[in-house]
Amino acid sequence: MVPSRFIITVIGADKVGIVAGVTRVMADFSANIVDISQTIMEDLFTMIMLAEVKEDNFDLAAFQKTMSEKGHELGVEVRVQHEDTFRFMHRI
């Protein structure tokens, strides 16, 4: 089984509970954090994660929808892209 990897980006006004909310959804979908970077610039929260899922029948569309809904609930923008798509879009 080859794991699927995803890039998750989170951007928005900083507030308590963003990391907890996003990682709760990840846990619900059995997504593991491979790498993570986050920073706060004044009141702007930014986070990017490389996540991995080992399930063959992983429902990416459901994961993206749930993450987007959680972001809306938290007042931040959450995007999930397959690693290959992300790398293709951001190549130099």
Sequence and secondary structure as in RCSB ss.txt:
>XXXX:A:sequence
MVPSRFIITVIGADKVGIVAGVTRVMADFSANIVDISQTIMEDLFTMIMLAEVKEDNFDLAAFQKTMSEKGHELG
VEVRVQHEDTFRFMHRI
>XXXX:A:secstr
   EEEEEEEEEE  TTHHHHHHHHHHHTT EEEEEEEEEETTEEEEEEEEEE  TT  HHHHHHHHHHHHHHHT
EEEEEEEHHHHHHHT  
